[in-house]
């Protein structure tokens, strides 16, 4: 018996910084919780922090991924052209043009992106092309999760300030983040994605 499936449609940005702090930003215009954004931070020493806009979102995300500390704070994402402004730091990102892979992914139909079978087919090539990336796996006690990528753009610049400290210039997301079963790609990028989380049967 499978549990309820919750779908989140939006974007995930993953970047590294010269300070060693790595950030993963989720921006979800469509989700079971309404529109929201969140930020996952992994510091150089391995401490993992979740910045979530509400207790409800924080509880769900913390039950799906692993964190050492959770903060409920205002989180907002605004997009102007190629510039993304994340107000949870603040963090500013500028994306580049779509790569050849990004153009290919944009052709994936939305129903296919929701399919665990499609995620399973993409898992091996994703791991080969982008070490650390997984498209499906176990997430939290009894949960399964899969990602259906539908677009990809490089992040070409970032200005990141966290707790009053400048995190330094953009750098590869290395080592991979350890919030869940997989990492964002090593090269800083913005991925258009449909994420599906299947709850444990007991959570229905």
Buried (B, 14 or more C-beta within 10 A) or exposed (E): EEBEBBBBBBBBBBBBBEBBBBBBBBBBEEBEBEEBBBBBBBBEEEEBBBBBBBEEBBEBBBBBBEBEEBBBBEBEBEEEEBEBBBBBBEBBBBBBEBBEBBEEBEEBEEEBBBBBEBBEBBBEEBBEEBEBBBBBBEBBEBBBBBBBBBBBBBBBBBBBEBEEEEBBEBBBBBBBBBBBBBBBBBBBBBBBBBBBBBBBEEEE
